Amino acid sequence: MSRWVRRSLLIGAAVLSVGLLAAGLLWRRGPEPLLYQDKTLRVWAAQLYDPAQKPRDEASAALRAMGPRAVPELVGLLQARNSIFRKLVWSIPRAVPRRLRLFILRNVRIPDAAFVRRSAAHALSTIGPDAHAAVPALARALRDSEREVRWEAAQALGAIGEQSVKELLDALAATDPELRMLAATALRRAGPAAKSAVPALVAGLEDESEAVQTASASALVAIGAPAVPALLDAIENKHGPARQAAAKVLMSLSPSRRIAVPPLLQMVRDHDPDSRRQAIQTLAAVRATDEASLGAIIAALQDASPDVRLAAANALGQLSWKAQTAVPALTATLGDESAEIRKAAAQSLGRIGPPAKSAVAELIRLAQDADQSVRAAAADALQRIEPPTIPDPVGGTNR
């Protein structure tokens, strides 16, 4: 192809682009956009991503001030797509004369539909519950082709709260694990307003996707007290990872010991060592110091599983002086074959303090242990149980 023919084609393409530009400028005229302080919603939404904190704060304040008035237009922005016209214009060959190319590009925005959708979702999140009319559009945006848009849509649904829960429950039942994870993440942000989602989130603790399990657990923690009955039911009636996950979530919720201890004591007798270990850790976390709980933890110092014995030794240390009935068993545990368990037993005796005085002789022996960390733990425990005496300047001694 000759140079003259190529140049003619390029000029023809440029002329066609100018024509399309003119047609596009005429065609895109629509309803006047909402203005606030002389800025459009599109500009305010984009400003949420400004690198500086002050412009971001200004954008947040503006969006909250507009509130529900901004929602219809933001829903429209949430559906932004790059037109064929815009893509065509921005694909003009660089061989087109520079002035002509600049004229065209100055009059047509860069194809930025993904950023527009993302910023619209972020703006709806900023408005919060007053943006409830956008829930259906945001639920569709959870399935957007762009990851950033999906994430912002989830955050917005969570910020809207209770009125998003039905849509989020539908997403939590989807076949796509990422969609389930996003739904659980949104429910976490909704917090106590998502209490009706508790059964589905408890089921999510045994999801095939680890990300969904983690997000479900975080959501249950955020929901708080309303999640406790369902978690206790799972601890009592489920087995394996689901039971363990429910007990682990319970650690963060400070439930009443009266209702939490019975199913946990049942779990301590589980055939699965991971479940026994988690039950002991949860009993310590809820500060269960009743006779039955202490007895179960003390008995676990002789469990066949080293992980369970270690959990028991650490748990007794968490309970501090309230675990002083465990001193004889912890003293015996100083002879465990595992250096890590010997160390944990010594540390727990140190945390019990002076009531563990009967363990001093064994701790002195342990101070010569082959393992350096065990020796250090034994020495520290001795300091805590029998603090060194300090000579009194007038002839007595002080502790």
Contacts in CASP RR format, 6 or more apart in sequence:
PFRMAT RR
TARGET T0000
AUTHOR 0000-0000-0000
METHOD contacts of the structure
MODEL  1
MSRWVRRSLLIGAAVLSVGLLAAGLLWRRGPEPLLYQDKTLRVWAAQLYD
PAQKPRDEASAALRAMGPRAVPELVGLLQARNSIFRKLVWSIPRAVPRRL
RLFILRNVRIPDAAFVRRSAAHALSTIGPDAHAAVPALARALRDSEREVR
WEAAQALGAIGEQSVKELLDALAATDPELRMLAATALRRAGPAAKSAVPA
LVAGLEDESEAVQTASASALVAIGAPAVPALLDAIENKHGPARQAAAKVL
MSLSPSRRIAVPPLLQMVRDHDPDSRRQAIQTLAAVRATDEASLGAIIAA
LQDASPDVRLAAANALGQLSWKAQTAVPALTATLGDESAEIRKAAAQSLG
RIGPPAKSAVAELIRLAQDADQSVRAAAADALQRIEPPTIPDPVGGTNR
6 95 0 8 1.000
10 93 0 8 1.000
10 95 0 8 1.000
10 96 0 8 1.000
11 96 0 8 1.000
11 97 0 8 1.000
13 92 0 8 1.000
13 93 0 8 1.000
13 96 0 8 1.000
14 92 0 8 1.000
14 96 0 8 1.000
14 97 0 8 1.000
14 100 0 8 1.000
14 101 0 8 1.000
14 104 0 8 1.000
17 88 0 8 1.000
17 89 0 8 1.000
17 92 0 8 1.000
17 104 0 8 1.000
18 100 0 8 1.000
18 103 0 8 1.000
18 104 0 8 1.000
20 85 0 8 1.000
20 88 0 8 1.000
20 89 0 8 1.000
21 89 0 8 1.000
21 104 0 8 1.000
21 107 0 8 1.000
21 108 0 8 1.000
23 85 0 8 1.000
24 85 0 8 1.000
25 107 0 8 1.000
33 40 0 8 1.000
33 41 0 8 1.000
33 42 0 8 1.000
33 73 0 8 1.000
34 40 0 8 1.000
34 41 0 8 1.000
34 66 0 8 1.000
34 69 0 8 1.000
34 70 0 8 1.000
34 73 0 8 1.000
36 44 0 8 1.000
36 62 0 8 1.000
36 65 0 8 1.000
36 66 0 8 1.000
37 62 0 8 1.000
39 47 0 8 1.000
39 62 0 8 1.000
41 66 0 8 1.000
41 70 0 8 1.000
41 73 0 8 1.000
41 74 0 8 1.000
41 77 0 8 1.000
41 123 0 8 1.000
42 77 0 8 1.000
42 116 0 8 1.000
42 119 0 8 1.000
44 59 0 8 1.000
44 62 0 8 1.000
44 63 0 8 1.000
44 123 0 8 1.000
45 59 0 8 1.000
45 63 0 8 1.000
45 74 0 8 1.000
45 77 0 8 1.000
45 116 0 8 1.000
45 119 0 8 1.000
45 120 0 8 1.000
45 122 0 8 1.000
45 123 0 8 1.000
46 115 0 8 1.000
46 119 0 8 1.000
47 55 0 8 1.000
47 56 0 8 1.000
47 58 0 8 1.000
47 59 0 8 1.000
48 56 0 8 1.000
48 59 0 8 1.000
48 60 0 8 1.000
48 63 0 8 1.000
48 119 0 8 1.000
48 122 0 8 1.000
48 123 0 8 1.000
48 126 0 8 1.000
49 56 0 8 1.000
49 119 0 8 1.000
49 122 0 8 1.000
50 56 0 8 1.000
50 59 0 8 1.000
59 126 0 8 1.000
60 126 0 8 1.000
63 70 0 8 1.000
63 123 0 8 1.000
63 126 0 8 1.000
63 127 0 8 1.000
64 126 0 8 1.000
64 127 0 8 1.000
66 127 0 8 1.000
67 127 0 8 1.000
67 130 0 8 1.000
67 131 0 8 1.000
68 127 0 8 1.000
68 130 0 8 1.000
68 131 0 8 1.000
68 133 0 8 1.000
70 123 0 8 1.000
70 127 0 8 1.000
71 124 0 8 1.000
71 127 0 8 1.000
71 130 0 8 1.000
71 131 0 8 1.000
71 133 0 8 1.000
71 134 0 8 1.000
72 133 0 8 1.000
74 120 0 8 1.000
74 123 0 8 1.000
74 124 0 8 1.000
74 127 0 8 1.000
74 131 0 8 1.000
74 134 0 8 1.000
75 120 0 8 1.000
75 133 0 8 1.000
75 134 0 8 1.000
75 137 0 8 1.000
76 120 0 8 1.000
76 137 0 8 1.000
77 116 0 8 1.000
77 117 0 8 1.000
77 119 0 8 1.000
77 120 0 8 1.000
78 117 0 8 1.000
78 120 0 8 1.000
78 121 0 8 1.000
78 124 0 8 1.000
78 134 0 8 1.000
78 137 0 8 1.000
78 138 0 8 1.000
78 141 0 8 1.000
78 153 0 8 1.000
79 117 0 8 1.000
79 137 0 8 1.000
80 113 0 8 1.000
80 116 0 8 1.000
80 117 0 8 1.000
80 120 0 8 1.000
81 113 0 8 1.000
82 111 0 8 1.000
82 112 0 8 1.000
82 113 0 8 1.000
85 108 0 8 1.000
86 108 0 8 1.000
86 109 0 8 1.000
86 111 0 8 1.000
87 111 0 8 1.000
89 104 0 8 1.000
89 105 0 8 1.000
89 108 0 8 1.000
90 105 0 8 1.000
90 108 0 8 1.000
90 110 0 8 1.000
90 111 0 8 1.000
92 101 0 8 1.000
92 104 0 8 1.000
92 105 0 8 1.000
94 101 0 8 1.000
114 146 0 8 1.000
114 148 0 8 1.000
114 149 0 8 1.000
117 141 0 8 1.000
117 144 0 8 1.000
117 146 0 8 1.000
117 149 0 8 1.000
118 146 0 8 1.000
118 148 0 8 1.000
118 149 0 8 1.000
118 152 0 8 1.000
119 152 0 8 1.000
121 138 0 8 1.000
121 141 0 8 1.000
121 149 0 8 1.000
121 152 0 8 1.000
121 153 0 8 1.000
121 155 0 8 1.000
121 156 0 8 1.000
122 152 0 8 1.000
122 155 0 8 1.000
122 156 0 8 1.000
124 131 0 8 1.000
124 134 0 8 1.000
124 138 0 8 1.000
124 156 0 8 1.000
124 159 0 8 1.000
124 160 0 8 1.000
125 131 0 8 1.000
125 152 0 8 1.000
125 155 0 8 1.000
125 156 0 8 1.000
125 158 0 8 1.000
125 159 0 8 1.000
126 159 0 8 1.000
127 159 0 8 1.000
128 156 0 8 1.000
128 159 0 8 1.000
128 160 0 8 1.000
128 161 0 8 1.000
129 159 0 8 1.000
129 160 0 8 1.000
129 161 0 8 1.000
129 163 0 8 1.000
131 156 0 8 1.000
131 159 0 8 1.000
131 160 0 8 1.000
132 160 0 8 1.000
132 163 0 8 1.000
132 164 0 8 1.000
134 156 0 8 1.000
134 160 0 8 1.000
135 157 0 8 1.000
135 160 0 8 1.000
135 163 0 8 1.000
135 164 0 8 1.000
135 167 0 8 1.000
136 167 0 8 1.000
138 153 0 8 1.000
138 156 0 8 1.000
138 157 0 8 1.000
138 160 0 8 1.000
138 164 0 8 1.000
138 167 0 8 1.000
139 153 0 8 1.000
139 157 0 8 1.000
139 164 0 8 1.000
139 167 0 8 1.000
139 168 0 8 1.000
139 170 0 8 1.000
139 171 0 8 1.000
141 149 0 8 1.000
141 150 0 8 1.000
141 152 0 8 1.000
141 153 0 8 1.000
142 150 0 8 1.000
142 153 0 8 1.000
142 154 0 8 1.000
142 157 0 8 1.000
142 171 0 8 1.000
142 179 0 8 1.000
142 182 0 8 1.000
142 183 0 8 1.000
143 150 0 8 1.000
143 179 0 8 1.000
144 150 0 8 1.000
144 153 0 8 1.000
150 178 0 8 1.000
150 182 0 8 1.000
151 182 0 8 1.000
153 182 0 8 1.000
154 182 0 8 1.000
154 183 0 8 1.000
154 185 0 8 1.000
154 186 0 8 1.000
154 189 0 8 1.000
155 185 0 8 1.000
155 186 0 8 1.000
155 189 0 8 1.000
157 164 0 8 1.000
157 167 0 8 1.000
157 168 0 8 1.000
157 186 0 8 1.000
157 190 0 8 1.000
158 164 0 8 1.000
158 168 0 8 1.000
158 186 0 8 1.000
158 187 0 8 1.000
158 188 0 8 1.000
158 189 0 8 1.000
158 190 0 8 1.000
158 194 0 8 1.000
159 189 0 8 1.000
159 190 0 8 1.000
160 190 0 8 1.000
161 189 0 8 1.000
161 190 0 8 1.000
161 191 0 8 1.000
161 193 0 8 1.000
161 194 0 8 1.000
162 190 0 8 1.000
162 193 0 8 1.000
162 194 0 8 1.000
164 186 0 8 1.000
164 190 0 8 1.000
165 187 0 8 1.000
165 190 0 8 1.000
165 193 0 8 1.000
165 194 0 8 1.000
165 196 0 8 1.000
165 197 0 8 1.000
168 183 0 8 1.000
168 186 0 8 1.000
168 187 0 8 1.000
168 190 0 8 1.000
168 194 0 8 1.000
168 197 0 8 1.000
169 183 0 8 1.000
169 196 0 8 1.000
169 197 0 8 1.000
169 200 0 8 1.000
171 179 0 8 1.000
171 180 0 8 1.000
171 182 0 8 1.000
171 183 0 8 1.000
171 186 0 8 1.000
172 180 0 8 1.000
172 183 0 8 1.000
172 184 0 8 1.000
172 187 0 8 1.000
172 197 0 8 1.000
172 200 0 8 1.000
172 201 0 8 1.000
172 204 0 8 1.000
173 180 0 8 1.000
173 200 0 8 1.000
174 180 0 8 1.000
174 183 0 8 1.000
177 207 0 8 1.000
177 208 0 8 1.000
177 209 0 8 1.000
177 211 0 8 1.000
177 212 0 8 1.000
178 211 0 8 1.000
180 204 0 8 1.000
180 207 0 8 1.000
180 209 0 8 1.000
180 212 0 8 1.000
181 209 0 8 1.000
181 211 0 8 1.000
181 212 0 8 1.000
181 215 0 8 1.000
184 201 0 8 1.000
184 204 0 8 1.000
184 212 0 8 1.000
184 215 0 8 1.000
184 216 0 8 1.000
184 218 0 8 1.000
184 219 0 8 1.000
185 215 0 8 1.000
185 218 0 8 1.000
185 219 0 8 1.000
187 194 0 8 1.000
187 197 0 8 1.000
187 201 0 8 1.000
187 219 0 8 1.000
187 222 0 8 1.000
187 223 0 8 1.000
188 215 0 8 1.000
188 218 0 8 1.000
188 219 0 8 1.000
188 221 0 8 1.000
188 222 0 8 1.000
189 222 0 8 1.000
190 197 0 8 1.000
190 222 0 8 1.000
191 219 0 8 1.000
191 222 0 8 1.000
191 223 0 8 1.000
191 224 0 8 1.000
192 222 0 8 1.000
192 223 0 8 1.000
192 224 0 8 1.000
192 225 0 8 1.000
192 226 0 8 1.000
194 219 0 8 1.000
194 222 0 8 1.000
194 223 0 8 1.000
195 223 0 8 1.000
195 226 0 8 1.000
195 227 0 8 1.000
197 219 0 8 1.000
197 223 0 8 1.000
198 220 0 8 1.000
198 223 0 8 1.000
198 226 0 8 1.000
198 227 0 8 1.000
198 230 0 8 1.000
199 230 0 8 1.000
201 216 0 8 1.000
201 219 0 8 1.000
201 220 0 8 1.000
201 223 0 8 1.000
201 227 0 8 1.000
202 216 0 8 1.000
202 220 0 8 1.000
202 227 0 8 1.000
202 230 0 8 1.000
202 231 0 8 1.000
202 234 0 8 1.000
202 246 0 8 1.000
204 212 0 8 1.000
204 213 0 8 1.000
204 216 0 8 1.000
205 213 0 8 1.000
205 216 0 8 1.000
205 217 0 8 1.000
205 220 0 8 1.000
205 234 0 8 1.000
205 241 0 8 1.000
205 242 0 8 1.000
205 245 0 8 1.000
205 246 0 8 1.000
205 249 0 8 1.000
206 213 0 8 1.000
206 238 0 8 1.000
206 241 0 8 1.000
206 242 0 8 1.000
206 245 0 8 1.000
207 213 0 8 1.000
207 216 0 8 1.000
213 241 0 8 1.000
213 245 0 8 1.000
217 245 0 8 1.000
217 248 0 8 1.000
217 249 0 8 1.000
220 227 0 8 1.000
220 231 0 8 1.000
220 249 0 8 1.000
221 227 0 8 1.000
221 249 0 8 1.000
221 252 0 8 1.000
221 253 0 8 1.000
224 253 0 8 1.000
225 253 0 8 1.000
225 255 0 8 1.000
227 249 0 8 1.000
227 253 0 8 1.000
228 250 0 8 1.000
228 253 0 8 1.000
228 255 0 8 1.000
228 259 0 8 1.000
228 260 0 8 1.000
231 246 0 8 1.000
231 247 0 8 1.000
231 249 0 8 1.000
231 250 0 8 1.000
231 253 0 8 1.000
232 246 0 8 1.000
232 250 0 8 1.000
232 255 0 8 1.000
232 259 0 8 1.000
232 260 0 8 1.000
232 263 0 8 1.000
234 242 0 8 1.000
234 243 0 8 1.000
234 246 0 8 1.000
235 243 0 8 1.000
235 246 0 8 1.000
235 247 0 8 1.000
235 250 0 8 1.000
235 263 0 8 1.000
235 264 0 8 1.000
235 266 0 8 1.000
235 267 0 8 1.000
236 263 0 8 1.000
236 266 0 8 1.000
238 246 0 8 1.000
239 270 0 8 1.000
239 272 0 8 1.000
239 275 0 8 1.000
240 270 0 8 1.000
240 272 0 8 1.000
240 274 0 8 1.000
240 275 0 8 1.000
243 267 0 8 1.000
243 270 0 8 1.000
243 275 0 8 1.000
243 278 0 8 1.000
244 274 0 8 1.000
244 275 0 8 1.000
244 278 0 8 1.000
247 264 0 8 1.000
247 267 0 8 1.000
247 275 0 8 1.000
247 278 0 8 1.000
247 279 0 8 1.000
247 281 0 8 1.000
247 282 0 8 1.000
248 278 0 8 1.000
248 281 0 8 1.000
248 282 0 8 1.000
250 260 0 8 1.000
250 282 0 8 1.000
250 285 0 8 1.000
250 286 0 8 1.000
251 281 0 8 1.000
251 282 0 8 1.000
251 285 0 8 1.000
251 286 0 8 1.000
254 286 0 8 1.000
255 286 0 8 1.000
257 286 0 8 1.000
257 287 0 8 1.000
257 288 0 8 1.000
257 290 0 8 1.000
260 282 0 8 1.000
260 286 0 8 1.000
260 288 0 8 1.000
261 283 0 8 1.000
261 286 0 8 1.000
261 288 0 8 1.000
261 290 0 8 1.000
261 292 0 8 1.000
261 293 0 8 1.000
264 279 0 8 1.000
264 282 0 8 1.000
264 283 0 8 1.000
264 286 0 8 1.000
264 288 0 8 1.000
264 293 0 8 1.000
265 279 0 8 1.000
265 283 0 8 1.000
265 292 0 8 1.000
265 293 0 8 1.000
265 296 0 8 1.000
267 275 0 8 1.000
267 276 0 8 1.000
267 278 0 8 1.000
267 279 0 8 1.000
268 276 0 8 1.000
268 279 0 8 1.000
268 280 0 8 1.000
268 283 0 8 1.000
268 296 0 8 1.000
268 300 0 8 1.000
269 276 0 8 1.000
270 276 0 8 1.000
270 279 0 8 1.000
273 303 0 8 1.000
273 304 0 8 1.000
273 305 0 8 1.000
273 307 0 8 1.000
273 308 0 8 1.000
274 307 0 8 1.000
276 300 0 8 1.000
276 303 0 8 1.000
276 305 0 8 1.000
276 308 0 8 1.000
276 311 0 8 1.000
277 305 0 8 1.000
277 307 0 8 1.000
277 308 0 8 1.000
277 311 0 8 1.000
280 296 0 8 1.000
280 297 0 8 1.000
280 300 0 8 1.000
280 308 0 8 1.000
280 311 0 8 1.000
280 312 0 8 1.000
280 315 0 8 1.000
281 311 0 8 1.000
281 314 0 8 1.000
281 315 0 8 1.000
283 293 0 8 1.000
283 296 0 8 1.000
283 297 0 8 1.000
283 315 0 8 1.000
284 297 0 8 1.000
284 314 0 8 1.000
284 315 0 8 1.000
284 316 0 8 1.000
284 317 0 8 1.000
284 318 0 8 1.000
284 319 0 8 1.000
285 318 0 8 1.000
287 319 0 8 1.000
288 294 0 8 1.000
289 319 0 8 1.000
289 322 0 8 1.000
289 323 0 8 1.000
294 319 0 8 1.000
294 323 0 8 1.000
294 325 0 8 1.000
294 326 0 8 1.000
297 312 0 8 1.000
297 315 0 8 1.000
297 316 0 8 1.000
297 319 0 8 1.000
297 323 0 8 1.000
297 326 0 8 1.000
298 312 0 8 1.000
298 316 0 8 1.000
298 325 0 8 1.000
298 326 0 8 1.000
298 329 0 8 1.000
300 308 0 8 1.000
300 309 0 8 1.000
300 311 0 8 1.000
300 312 0 8 1.000
301 309 0 8 1.000
301 312 0 8 1.000
301 313 0 8 1.000
301 326 0 8 1.000
301 329 0 8 1.000
301 330 0 8 1.000
301 332 0 8 1.000
301 333 0 8 1.000
301 345 0 8 1.000
302 309 0 8 1.000
302 329 0 8 1.000
303 309 0 8 1.000
303 312 0 8 1.000
306 338 0 8 1.000
306 340 0 8 1.000
306 341 0 8 1.000
309 333 0 8 1.000
309 336 0 8 1.000
309 338 0 8 1.000
309 341 0 8 1.000
310 338 0 8 1.000
310 340 0 8 1.000
310 341 0 8 1.000
310 344 0 8 1.000
313 330 0 8 1.000
313 333 0 8 1.000
313 341 0 8 1.000
313 344 0 8 1.000
313 345 0 8 1.000
313 348 0 8 1.000
314 344 0 8 1.000
314 347 0 8 1.000
314 348 0 8 1.000
316 323 0 8 1.000
316 326 0 8 1.000
316 330 0 8 1.000
316 348 0 8 1.000
316 352 0 8 1.000
317 323 0 8 1.000
317 347 0 8 1.000
317 348 0 8 1.000
317 351 0 8 1.000
317 352 0 8 1.000
318 351 0 8 1.000
320 351 0 8 1.000
320 352 0 8 1.000
321 351 0 8 1.000
321 352 0 8 1.000
321 353 0 8 1.000
321 355 0 8 1.000
323 348 0 8 1.000
323 352 0 8 1.000
324 352 0 8 1.000
324 355 0 8 1.000
324 356 0 8 1.000
326 348 0 8 1.000
326 352 0 8 1.000
327 349 0 8 1.000
327 352 0 8 1.000
327 355 0 8 1.000
327 356 0 8 1.000
327 358 0 8 1.000
327 359 0 8 1.000
328 358 0 8 1.000
330 345 0 8 1.000
330 348 0 8 1.000
330 349 0 8 1.000
330 352 0 8 1.000
330 356 0 8 1.000
330 359 0 8 1.000
331 345 0 8 1.000
331 349 0 8 1.000
331 356 0 8 1.000
331 358 0 8 1.000
331 359 0 8 1.000
331 362 0 8 1.000
333 341 0 8 1.000
333 342 0 8 1.000
333 345 0 8 1.000
334 342 0 8 1.000
334 345 0 8 1.000
334 346 0 8 1.000
334 349 0 8 1.000
334 359 0 8 1.000
334 362 0 8 1.000
334 363 0 8 1.000
334 365 0 8 1.000
334 366 0 8 1.000
334 378 0 8 1.000
335 342 0 8 1.000
335 345 0 8 1.000
335 362 0 8 1.000
335 366 0 8 1.000
336 342 0 8 1.000
336 345 0 8 1.000
339 369 0 8 1.000
339 370 0 8 1.000
339 371 0 8 1.000
339 373 0 8 1.000
339 374 0 8 1.000
342 366 0 8 1.000
342 369 0 8 1.000
342 371 0 8 1.000
342 374 0 8 1.000
342 377 0 8 1.000
343 371 0 8 1.000
343 373 0 8 1.000
343 374 0 8 1.000
343 377 0 8 1.000
344 377 0 8 1.000
346 363 0 8 1.000
346 366 0 8 1.000
346 374 0 8 1.000
346 377 0 8 1.000
346 378 0 8 1.000
346 380 0 8 1.000
346 381 0 8 1.000
347 377 0 8 1.000
347 380 0 8 1.000
347 381 0 8 1.000
349 356 0 8 1.000
349 359 0 8 1.000
349 363 0 8 1.000
349 381 0 8 1.000
349 385 0 8 1.000
350 356 0 8 1.000
350 380 0 8 1.000
350 381 0 8 1.000
350 384 0 8 1.000
350 385 0 8 1.000
351 384 0 8 1.000
352 385 0 8 1.000
353 384 0 8 1.000
353 385 0 8 1.000
354 385 0 8 1.000
354 386 0 8 1.000
356 381 0 8 1.000
356 385 0 8 1.000
357 385 0 8 1.000
357 386 0 8 1.000
359 381 0 8 1.000
359 385 0 8 1.000
360 382 0 8 1.000
360 385 0 8 1.000
360 386 0 8 1.000
363 378 0 8 1.000
363 381 0 8 1.000
363 382 0 8 1.000
363 385 0 8 1.000
364 378 0 8 1.000
364 382 0 8 1.000
366 374 0 8 1.000
366 375 0 8 1.000
366 377 0 8 1.000
366 378 0 8 1.000
367 375 0 8 1.000
367 378 0 8 1.000
367 379 0 8 1.000
367 382 0 8 1.000
368 375 0 8 1.000
369 375 0 8 1.000
369 378 0 8 1.000
387 399 0 8 1.000
388 399 0 8 1.000
389 397 0 8 1.000
389 398 0 8 1.000
389 399 0 8 1.000
390 397 0 8 1.000
390 398 0 8 1.000
390 399 0 8 1.000
391 397 0 8 1.000
391 398 0 8 1.000
392 398 0 8 1.000
END
